[in-house]
C-alpha cells in the first residue's frame, strides 16, 4: 500500500515493519497499523504517543490500493473498514470501497467484488 500522508495530520504508518520504497512511496512485505487490531478514536487522539489512523490525500483524484498477501489460502469471515470525518482537519471518508479476493494474486482471478458506496 502507499505510505499514509505525513505532511498533514501525521497520518502515515510509523509502525510498519516491512520495506519502504521511497521512489514509489510504497510499503511492502510487512505488517503495520492496518493489522494491529487497534481502532483509532473518533477524536483522532494519539495512543501511546502514536496516531492510530492512516490516511491518504485525494489531491490527485486517484484511488488507493491496499493488498493483503498471505502465505496460504485463508477463509475470510469479515473485513472491517473503520473511517472518520474530521472536517476541521481536512479529513473525510472515502466515496467508494471495493474489496476483492484472489487465489493466486492475479487481478484477473478476482472472486465476486464487495462494493460499498457512501
LUMMAR-560584 format. One record per residue: residue number from 1; residue in three letters; x, y, z of N, C-alpha, C in turn. Coordinates in steps of 0.1 Angstrom, whole numbers. Atoms other than C-alpha are relative to their C-alpha. Example, Ala and Ser with C-alpha at 12.3 -4.5 7.8 and 13.67 -1.06 7.14 Angstrom:
2
(1 "ALA" (9 -12 0) (123 -45 78) (9 12 0))
(2 "SER" (-9 -11 0) (137 -11 71) (-8 11 8))
***
This chain:
118
(1 "UNK" (8 -12 0) (0 0 0) (9 12 0))
(2 "UNK" (-8 -12 -1) (11 36 -3) (2 4 15))
(3 "UNK" (-2 -6 -13) (26 52 28) (-11 11 2))
(4 "UNK" (10 -10 -3) (0 74 45) (6 14 -1))
(5 "UNK" (-4 -14 2) (1 111 43) (7 5 13))
(6 "UNK" (-8 -4 -11) (28 125 66) (1 15 1))
(7 "UNK" (-1 -14 0) (27 162 57) (-11 7 7))
(8 "UNK" (12 -6 -6) (-7 169 72) (-6 -10 10))
(9 "UNK" (6 9 -10) (-21 154 104) (7 -13 4))
(10 "UNK" (-9 12 -4) (7 128 107) (-8 -13 -2))
(11 "UNK" (8 12 3) (-14 100 90) (8 -11 -7))
(12 "UNK" (-8 11 5) (15 78 80) (1 -12 9))
(13 "UNK" (-1 12 -8) (21 43 93) (15 -1 5))
(14 "UNK" (-14 0 -6) (51 47 117) (3 -13 7))
(15 "UNK" (-2 13 -7) (48 11 130) (4 -11 -10))
(16 "UNK" (-2 10 10) (54 -6 97) (13 -8 1))
(17 "UNK" (-13 8 -2) (80 -35 99) (5 -5 -13))
(18 "UNK" (-5 5 13) (84 -42 62) (9 11 -6))
(19 "UNK" (-8 -9 7) (102 -23 35) (-7 12 -5))
(20 "UNK" (5 -12 6) (96 13 25) (7 3 -13))
(21 "UNK" (-6 -3 13) (102 21 -12) (-2 15 -3))
(22 "UNK" (2 -15 1) (107 59 -13) (-3 4 -14))
(23 "UNK" (2 -4 14) (108 60 -51) (-15 -1 -5))
(24 "UNK" (15 2 3) (71 48 -52) (-9 3 11))
(25 "UNK" (7 -3 -12) (61 57 -17) (-8 -12 5))
(26 "UNK" (8 12 -3) (50 21 -12) (6 -7 12))
(27 "UNK" (-4 8 -11) (51 -1 19) (-2 -15 -4))
(28 "UNK" (2 14 5) (57 -38 11) (6 -10 10))
(29 "UNK" (-5 12 -7) (64 -72 27) (1 2 15))
(30 "UNK" (0 -2 -15) (54 -63 63) (-14 2 5))
(31 "UNK" (12 -3 -7) (28 -55 88) (1 13 7))
(32 "UNK" (0 -13 -7) (17 -23 104) (-13 3 6))
(33 "UNK" (12 -4 -7) (-12 -3 117) (-13 -6 -5))
(34 "UNK" (12 5 5) (-38 -18 94) (-3 -14 5))
(35 "UNK" (2 14 -5) (-33 -52 110) (3 -2 15))
(36 "UNK" (-3 1 -14) (-26 -43 146) (-11 -2 10))
(37 "UNK" (12 2 -8) (-62 -46 159) (-3 12 8))
(38 "UNK" (4 -13 -7) (-62 -10 173) (-8 9 -9))
(39 "UNK" (9 -9 7) (-90 12 162) (2 14 5))
(40 "UNK" (-2 -14 -4) (-84 49 162) (-13 6 6))
(41 "UNK" (11 -6 -7) (-106 71 184) (-7 10 -9))
(42 "UNK" (8 -10 8) (-133 94 170) (7 14 0))
(43 "UNK" (-6 -13 -1) (-114 125 181) (14 1 -5))
(44 "UNK" (-13 1 7) (-82 114 163) (11 2 10))
(45 "UNK" (-11 -2 -10) (-62 115 196) (10 -11 -2))
(46 "UNK" (-11 9 1) (-29 98 199) (-1 -11 11))
(47 "UNK" (0 11 -9) (-25 64 216) (15 -4 2))
(48 "UNK" (-14 3 -3) (8 57 233) (10 8 -8))
(49 "UNK" (-9 -9 8) (24 86 215) (-1 -1 -15))
(50 "UNK" (1 3 14) (13 74 181) (-14 3 -5))
(51 "UNK" (13 -3 6) (-15 84 157) (-5 -14 -6))
(52 "UNK" (4 13 4) (-35 51 152) (-7 0 -14))
(53 "UNK" (6 -1 13) (-50 64 119) (10 0 -11))
(54 "UNK" (-8 -1 12) (-36 61 84) (-9 7 -10))
(55 "UNK" (8 -7 10) (-48 85 57) (8 4 -12))
(56 "UNK" (-6 -3 13) (-41 94 21) (-6 12 -6))
(57 "UNK" (5 -12 6) (-45 126 1) (-8 -4 -13))
(58 "UNK" (8 2 12) (-71 127 -27) (3 12 -10))
(59 "UNK" (-3 -11 9) (-54 157 -44) (1 -4 -15))
(60 "UNK" (-2 5 14) (-46 136 -75) (-12 -7 -5))
(61 "UNK" (12 7 4) (-81 121 -76) (2 -15 -5))
(62 "UNK" (-2 14 3) (-67 86 -78) (-4 -9 12))
(63 "UNK" (4 9 -10) (-76 55 -58) (12 -6 7))
(64 "UNK" (-11 7 -9) (-56 38 -30) (-2 -15 -1))
(65 "UNK" (1 15 0) (-49 1 -35) (8 -5 12))
(66 "UNK" (-7 6 -11) (-41 -19 -4) (-1 -15 -2))
(67 "UNK" (0 15 2) (-31 -56 -9) (5 -7 12))
(68 "UNK" (-4 9 -11) (-30 -81 19) (3 -13 -6))
(69 "UNK" (-4 13 6) (-10 -111 8) (4 -10 11))
(70 "UNK" (-2 10 -11) (-10 -143 29) (9 -11 -6))
(71 "UNK" (-8 11 4) (13 -173 28) (-7 -12 -5))
(72 "UNK" (8 11 5) (-15 -197 21) (-15 5 0))
(73 "UNK" (14 -4 1) (-53 -196 13) (-6 0 14))
(74 "UNK" (7 -1 -13) (-74 -184 43) (-14 3 -3))
(75 "UNK" (15 -3 1) (-111 -182 49) (-2 13 7))
(76 "UNK" (2 -13 -5) (-121 -146 53) (-15 1 5))
(77 "UNK" (14 -1 -6) (-152 -142 76) (-5 15 1))
(78 "UNK" (4 -14 -2) (-151 -104 79) (11 9 -4))
(79 "UNK" (-9 -11 3) (-135 -73 66) (-6 13 6))
(80 "UNK" (5 -13 -6) (-139 -41 87) (9 11 -4))
(81 "UNK" (-7 -12 4) (-130 -7 74) (-6 11 9))
(82 "UNK" (4 -10 -10) (-131 20 101) (4 13 -6))
(83 "UNK" (-3 -13 6) (-133 56 88) (-4 11 10))
(84 "UNK" (3 -11 -9) (-136 90 103) (-1 13 -9))
(85 "UNK" (2 -13 6) (-147 125 93) (4 11 11))
(86 "UNK" (-4 -12 -9) (-129 155 110) (2 11 -10))
(87 "UNK" (-1 -10 11) (-136 183 86) (9 12 4))
(88 "UNK" (-10 -10 -5) (-116 208 108) (14 -3 -3))
(89 "UNK" (-14 4 4) (-85 188 99) (1 -5 -14))
(90 "UNK" (1 4 15) (-95 183 62) (1 -15 -1))
(91 "UNK" (0 15 1) (-102 146 69) (-14 -4 -3))
(92 "UNK" (14 5 3) (-132 128 53) (1 -14 -5))
(93 "UNK" (0 14 4) (-142 93 44) (1 -1 -15))
(94 "UNK" (-1 2 14) (-137 78 10) (-14 -1 -6))
(95 "UNK" (13 1 7) (-165 77 -16) (-4 -14 -2))
(96 "UNK" (3 14 3) (-163 41 -26) (11 -9 5))
(97 "UNK" (-9 10 -3) (-146 10 -13) (-3 -13 -8))
(98 "UNK" (2 12 8) (-141 -21 -35) (9 -10 6))
(99 "UNK" (-8 11 -7) (-129 -53 -17) (-1 -12 -9))
(100 "UNK" (0 12 9) (-119 -82 -39) (10 -10 6))
(101 "UNK" (-8 11 -5) (-103 -116 -32) (6 -7 -12))
(102 "UNK" (-7 7 11) (-78 -135 -54) (7 -12 6))
(103 "UNK" (-7 12 -5) (-64 -170 -50) (15 1 -4))
(104 "UNK" (-14 0 5) (-32 -165 -70) (6 14 -1))
(105 "UNK" (-6 -14 0) (-27 -127 -67) (-2 7 -13))
(106 "UNK" (2 -6 13) (-36 -121 -103) (-13 8 0))
(107 "UNK" (12 -8 0) (-61 -93 -109) (-11 -6 -8))
(108 "UNK" (10 7 8) (-79 -115 -134) (-7 -11 7))
(109 "UNK" (6 11 -6) (-88 -141 -109) (-8 4 13))
(110 "UNK" (8 -5 -11) (-109 -120 -85) (-13 -8 1))
(111 "UNK" (14 5 -3) (-140 -135 -69) (-9 11 -1))
(112 "UNK" (10 -11 0) (-172 -115 -66) (5 11 8))
(113 "UNK" (-5 -12 -8) (-163 -80 -55) (-11 5 9))
(114 "UNK" (9 -6 -9) (-179 -63 -25) (2 15 -2))
(115 "UNK" (-1 -14 3) (-186 -27 -33) (-9 8 10))
(116 "UNK" (7 -9 -9) (-196 0 -7) (1 14 -4))
(117 "UNK" (0 -14 4) (-206 35 -17) (-6 8 10))
(118 "UNK" (5 -10 -10) (-211 64 7) (-8 10 -6))
***
